[in-house]
């Protein structure tokens, strides 16, 4: 089930800073200057790539919107685009 799972750790410094281990950064797809999001659920924290998380939230929020507005085919979308 968790064939790609692994455990890594880091030390919390005096100001609360932590260096994210290289293997974890690679899994998240983040590099220097990128942003991460902390999702706290009870006493568990997930760290995710902020850009990926934002896109997932947008997709979730927009799910079904096209159908609700009557855009059910590519032709419907193209007609709307041409009107603008």
Buried (B, 14 or more C-beta within 10 A) or exposed (E): EEEEEEEEEEEEEEEEEEEBEEEBBEBBEBEEEEEBBEEEEEEEEEBBBBBBBEEEEEEEEEEEEBEEEEBEEEEEEEEEEEEE
